[in-house]
Amino acid sequence: MLDPDEGARARTCAALAGRALRVIEASDEHEAVHVVRWSRRPVVVVFAACDCRSLEVVERIREAGARVVLLSPGADWDLYFRAVEAGAEDVLPKPADPTALVWAVEGAVAAARSRAGAEEEACSSATG
């Protein structure tokens, strides 16, 4: 969970608690990218858009190998489409409805696991 607002981070983490998910908090993009690069599991970063650099951050996190669910400050269709083009799996308004957030994260986790499984299978058949 990447959000500079500590209270918002705590609320989002609470919404994801109790699921079969490991939630790690990050206060900035550098910390989030570090976690993604060193993780051995599929990673989904829930990122709260907070400034004009948000789309660059989405791209950096995607390049590091994670899926991204973006929380947008309001219903901004332009941001929604630009975020999806930048690689976001989903864009939800902030504060996100807890059920919608869980569905978005679980969907992104499933997509990441599916891709990881397909890559593993391709490697096995190439070396087998």
Secondary structure, DSSP 8 states (H G I E B T S, - for coil): -B-S-HHHHHHHHHHHTTSS-----BSSHHHHHHHHHH-SS--EEEEE--STTHHHHHHHHHHTT-EEEEEESS--HHHHHHHHHHT-SEEEESS--HHHHHHHHHHHHHHHHHHHHHHHHHHHHHH-
